[in-house]
Amino acid sequence: MGVDAATVREAYLSVLRQLVDYLGIDFSFLRHHDFEARATRLTAEWPPRLSMPDPDPLAVVYFDEADSVFAMAETLSEPAVFRPDPEQEDYRRRVEDASGLHATSMAVVPLLHSDRTTGILGFIKVGDRSWSDAELNALKAIAALLSQLQARVVAEEQIRFSATHDGLTSLPNRTALVQHLHDRLDPSMPGPVAVLHIDLDRTKALNDFLGHLAGDQYLQAVAGRLQAFVDRSVSLAARLSGDEFVVVLAGPCSHRVATHHAREIAESIQAPVTLGVERIGRSASIGIAFGVPGTHTADSLLRQAGQAALVAKRAGGHHISLFTDEMHAQSELRNDVEIHLRDAIAGDSLTLHFQPEVDLVTGRITAVEALVRWRHPTRGLLPPSAFIPVAEETNLAGELGRWVLDQACRTLAAWQREIPGLDVVMRVNISPVQLVTTGFASTVARALDEFSIAGCNLCLEITEVAVVQDLSRTRVTLRELRDLGVQVAIDDFGTGYSSLSHLKELPVDALKIDRAFVTDLGSGATDDLAIVQSIIGLAHAFGLSIIAEGVETESARSTLVALGCTRAQGYLFSEPVPAEDAQALLHGVRIDVGPPC
């Protein structure tokens, strides 16, 4: 038969119609078993009943509740004939309720596949009728063909289901999701179309603690809750990948309604899930994006929802974020950077700017900080905040860091040749990736040797996050740097996770107070004043140098001096400038820092 899952019902009806005519009977039907529900379901009948009750007592019959005739059909293996019999009153009443027929005779032939009864083929005559062995044998042959057809259709449906559904959760997969969105974003469809990107928070810890089997069970529980939500709202829920899901809300949707549904989903997910003896609760970060039919594509809408979810994730999780034009601009920049950054590192479009660090009392320049910039061909001069995070996430941080280190040492060597007796420290920022890379100290030693720089003239600045990311590896690297005579400073101090024990055991030389605590000093910001005073006291207690970042006002300068911090950098003295301008500042060696306190 040239039949598939889409046309099989027409084929069933055609077979039943021909059998009714050939056998001279009144009705014929085909039923298939639902093994999961332990029921028999009416697949096709001929001729169609003129009137059908609602609910139809013949549509689905559960074997646990069935009369003797239907109960027998569950495991029937040979043809059976039923003629009017008072002992089958329950069956007769069911048929009469569904069709209005009072007395019937019936032949039933099982559909068998792999020694399992998968359904029945039935033939009904009003009144009484006998069935010959020849007729029953012919019907067995027809039932065998229908059984083969059913098996093929089931296999096709399973293949189709597997191609469009996730194997773990049985939710639609990305393929089905994209097709659904493609249909919803057709120009003829109403909009806007709301998409919710759901990213579960902290599932790695769950897998690490309870194992991946428990993690899979948790994902299945979340999928069940999402499916229950979409069943109520006629939406679609899909598993995108890993611990990420997508819900496409039904119908045109406003920001208010989409946010309301996002909160409902977030609350549902947050409810604890029982896994064995553990009750596990996790929150979700949800991004919402809206697509306009005829304007957006499925990929662009999913990308926007994912970007909004990333913003919610970066906000600490358990947040809901709407996609905005600002996110769109940031996304375009990020994609641009990711595509072209490697070429920029290998080419000549990167450059260093240098910001002097000064003694607040004497005005002497004590150090310069090397800050990388990118001369982008279309976006102009990009600050490090535009591309360093991308470098860290795309495994380019080490390559970029080596370029900055080499270029900074090369520049310092050139200054030392031009300005005899120059005694300043070159400060270079080091990424967490570089700090925990085996052989990093050797990379620094090579740069010092290649450009004839003394170790004491180089200070590497690391963040507090880098310090605690891999404490044992960090400790080894810092000691190796100490052996080279290289100084180490903790940058942005006060915003990370350093503890007194870390400061005590790690070989660091200086703390740099983050600009967030310095900018408003002297303007009545008592909280900032207390924090800065505490950091300065801490540095003095551990014998560390202290440098303030972000000094922009004379009142901030004088306050720092009064607190005991005498070294700083900031726009009050100089913004970051190109190498030639920094060299001109170094020729003077001093910067006017204002009147003494």
Summary of the structure (lengths in Angstrom):
residues: 597
radius of gyration: 37.8
end to end distance: 99.4
largest distance: 121.0
contacts: 1887
relative contact order: 0.06
helix: 47%
strand: 23%
